[in-house]
């Protein structure tokens, strides 16, 4: 099943469609009333320029939104850095936050509470769409932590299977666009930016001894370990002692 397009992509495609329709309708309408081919072409060009200007303005607005959110820095974070950053983000939104220990977190990276409601959160800083495993882990952690709800938060999108499973298990999925919205709703004067979190919590850089790719920090039920970033092509791991 094809992946659903993002809101930004949908908006851009809508304007491109509008672009063609406005140009065509302007040309036909002016020609119908004036009978002048030259006038019709001139009007169509003016309409074309207006739609292009609208498209450029929308793209610039979107780029400024992305810049203010710091999402490009979030995309460079390691898993633990992302968890810490989300902890700071939810604090700014009035939640009491606990970042779980890296070993044996039982499916929850964060536990957040507000107005008597406890929520378990799975943090997924991914370079691809998040699958059903994250939803399963989040849902399973509800009972262990005696929580009332489960969320999965990612800097990316979710597969259709993950969305379907989340709907049937009442798990909230916060995707890239919603994460950006949450970030921008913070007071910039009190916000802890992604760069500050990265600097305060540096990732240990290691290189795969088999293929030379960067090793990334990962978690399992037995604790943290370094895994090759080219997984599953390369399955090399390095235990943390």
Secondary structure, DSSP 8 states (H G I E B T S, - for coil): ------HHHHHHHHHHHHHHHHHHHHHHHHHHHH--HHHHHHHHHHHHHHHHHHHHHHHHHHHHHHHHHTHHHHTT--HHHHHHHHHHHHHHTT-EEEE--SS--TT-SEEEEETTEEEEEEEE--SS-B-HHHHHHHHHHHHHTT-SEEEEEESS-B-HHHHHHHHHHTEEEE-HHHHHHHHHTS-TTT---HHHHHHHS----EE-TTT--EEEEEEETTEEEEEETTTTT---EEE--
